[in-house]
Amino acid sequence: DVFVSGNYAYVAADGIMTIIDISNPAAPVMVGYYDNPGNANGVYVDGSYAYLAAGSAGLRVVDVSNPAAPFEVGFYDTPDVANDLVVSGNYAYVADGASGLQIINISNPFSPVYSGSYNTSGSSVGVVVSGSYAYVADGTSGLQIINISNPAAPALTGNFAGSYSYSVDVAGNYAFLGVSSTLVAVDVSNPAAPTQVGSIAAYAYDIKISGNYAYLNYSS
């Protein structure tokens, strides 16, 4: 996974989060790294902290105020395998494999605590938050749309069935879903009844939407 914040790119690969200075895009330079106790499957940076989906090591919180010397300040051991995460407000939303969506209160980064969860019917591998909803790429169960307006009691609103779903991003009224060998565009203007509106052949293991373009971690 990769997350860009300011002049730095934070790259999660294997068990390491690497911090790269991209102030000169023609000559990126590694400035620091954090050797994670588990895998480094997903990364999200908010302010002075990087939040890692660390596989069997759960959620890890890393102080990156000095990019040359990042260090862990807190963690929460999720019940399954933390595959991806996103931070919104005081909460981290973790796609936690067979344990579905885990919602962790990170208002105190030194002591993250459980807030709520929704046990999806598949295996959660990707997550993004838009408004009052978490959109979960849920493996064999496709796209799960979960109402998170009350983080202590998330509830399923709708789902879009498909082949194995790897990844998801949302732009406006559309969710873009990496489904097996296809990138699928889904109208989610009514979250209770998501509907496919388009598709293109592509193995989209990760998706980021920016403007009119989708950027894919792609394998043929």
N, C-alpha and C positions, 0 to 999 in steps of 0.2 A: 504494500500500500504506500501511498505518498500523500503528503499534505503540505501545502505551501502557505507560509505566513510571513509577510514582510519580505525581508531579503533572504529567507531561509526555506529550504525544502527539507522536510522530515521524511525519511525513507525507512519503512519497516520491511525488513527482509530477514528470513530465517529467525534467529534469536536476537537480532541487533537493530536498534534504531540509530540511523546515521543522520547527522545534521550537516547539510551542505549549503555553503554560502553561494547564492545565485545572484548576487548584486551585479555581477557581470555574467550574463547568460552564456556568453561565448567561452567563458573560462570558469566553470563552477569549481569550488574548492571545498573539500571536506574539512570541517572545523572541530567536530566532536562526535562522540557516539555513546550510546548507552547499551550495555550488554544485559539483555533482558533475562530473567530466570526461566521464562518459557519461550514459546515462539513469539514473533512479532508479526501478527496477522493484520492488524489495523492500527492506524494512528490518527489522532485528531488533536490539534493544538488550539488552546483557548487561553489568551493572555500569556502568563509565565509558565504554563503547565502543558505538557504533552500527556495525553491519555492513550494508553496502549491496550489493544485487545491482544492478550498474551497467551492465547491457547489455554492449556491446562493450568496456567498460572493466573488466569482471570484478568481483572482490570488492574493495571499498574499506573500510578501517577508519578510523573517525572518533572522535576523543576528544570526548565530550560532557559531561565533568566540569563545564565551565562552559557551560551551555546557550546563553548569549548569544554565545559565541565558539567554536563547534565547529571543529576542524581535523583534517585527515587525518594519520594516523601510519603507515599501512602499506597495502599492496595486494597482491593476487595476480591476475595476468592470466589468467583462465580461457580455455580454447581456443575457446569459442564465445560465445554471448550469455547472460549471467547474468540470468535472468528472476525468480528467487525464491530465498530462502535461509532456513535456520533454523540456530540455534546450539544445540549440546548438548554440554556439557562443554568439552573443548579443541578441538572441531571445528566448522567451518562446513560445512553441507551445501547445495550450490548446485545448483539446477535450471538446467542450462546448455545449453538448446536441443538442438541436434543432437549435442552431446557428452555428453548424459545427466546422470547424477549425478556431481558432482565433490565430493570430500571434502578439505577444506583444514584443516591443523593451525594453530590460531590461539593456541596456548599462549603464543607471543610475538607480541602484536598488531602489533608493529613490523616483523615479518618472517614473514608467513604463508607456509607451505610446503605443497606437494602431499603428500597422504597416499595417496589411492586414488581410483578412479573405477569407475563401471559404465555402459557405453554402452548405454542403453536403445534399444528398437527404434523409438521415435517421437521427438518433440521435447519435452524436459522443460520445463514451464512453471510447475509448482508443486510444493512439497515440504513435508512435515511429518515430524517424528521422534517415534516413540512406542516406548519400550523399546528393543529390539534391531533395530528396523526403520525404514527410511525409506520413506514412502509418497509416490510420485511421480505427479503428474498429468502424463501423457506424451503430450498431444496426441492424435493419431489412434490411439495404442496404449493408450488408457484408463489404468487404474491399474496401476502397477508397484510391487510390494512387494519391497524389497531388504533382505537381512540385512546389517546394518552392525556386527555384534558384533566383527568385525575390520576396522577402518576402512581398513587397507591392502589388503584383498581383499574388497570387498563382492560379494555374490552374489544373484542373483534367486531369490526364494522362490516368488512367485505373481503372477498378474496377473488383472485384471478387464477384459475387453474391452468397449468401448463406443464411442459416437461421440466427437467431439473433446472431450478433457478439459482444462478450464481450471484447476481449483483443487481442493484437498483439505484436509480437516481430520479429525482422529481424536478420538473420545471413547469410552473404554472399548473394547468389542469391535466398535465400528462406525467405518467410514470414511464420510465424507460427501463426495461427489464432484460437482463441477460439470461435467456432461456435456452439451454442446450447449445445448439449451433445457430441461434437466432437472436437478434436484437429486436425486441418487441416494444412498440409504442402503445400505451394503454391510457385511455381517457378515464381519469379519476375525478372528474368534476362532480360526480355522484359517488362518493367513496363506498356506498353500499352496493353499487352495481358497476364495477370497473369493466370497461369494454375495449377490446383490441381495435386499433384504428390503422395500424401499419406494422411492417416488419422488414428486416433485411438480414441476409445470411451473414452471420459473424459470431465467433466465439467471444462473447463479451464477459471476461472474468472480472472486470471492474469497469465502471462507467462514471464519467464526470460530464455533466452538461454545462456548457458555457455559451450563452447567447444562442445562436442557431446551430451549434455544433455539439456532437457527442464525441468525447475522447475515450477510446477504449483500450484497456489492457487486453490485447487481441492475440489469439492463437489460431492458426488455420489447421 
